[in-house]
């Protein structure tokens, strides 16, 4: 088994765990903050595995500085933001208006940074050639689905809220958000495992141009 296959298997499993815990982690782990910490750590480790690989051949960005940097930011942003939020105490954040607005601004900024890092990383994966052609656009598709679902769910919730929809309708609409969360986690995890099982290293050329 090549280093690239090992990288994809380990990274895929970690992203898959992240997705599965997103679906039902509260029942397995306990309090919300503990669940979120495990989810964030699983996500961070999975993305870092893909970034650096088990050897240069395993890196989905061939360990190029721009691609690695983008993936590191993408990996750590959720963990850092959620840890900071928990340290600040949700009760304090929700009770103080100015603090609440600050928390919102930080969360929004982190989302923008994560999306930007995701676009850069997905573009590098698509163009560098370290991933076979049939798989290299999967991260960009996952990012598009995730961002698209996030936008749609906000619009749908706004419309339903204005229309005075009941709670059941709001919960049903939330399924759209779940799809957005699973695309870059469980979805990419499954793709990575399939790619690992069909990997043919000798058939892929890693371009040297930056």
Protein Blocks (a to p, Z undefined) as FASTA:
>chain_A
ZZklmmmmmmmmmmmmmmmmmmmmmmmnopfklmmmmmmmmmmmmmmmmmnogajklpmn
lopaklmmmmmmmmmmmmmmmmmmmmnopmlmmmpmklmmmmmmmmmmmmmmmmmmmmmm
mmmmmmnopacfklmmmmmmmmmmmmmmmmmmmmmmmmmmmnopafklmmmmmmmmmmmm
mmmmmmmmmmmmmmmmmgcfklpccdfbZZ
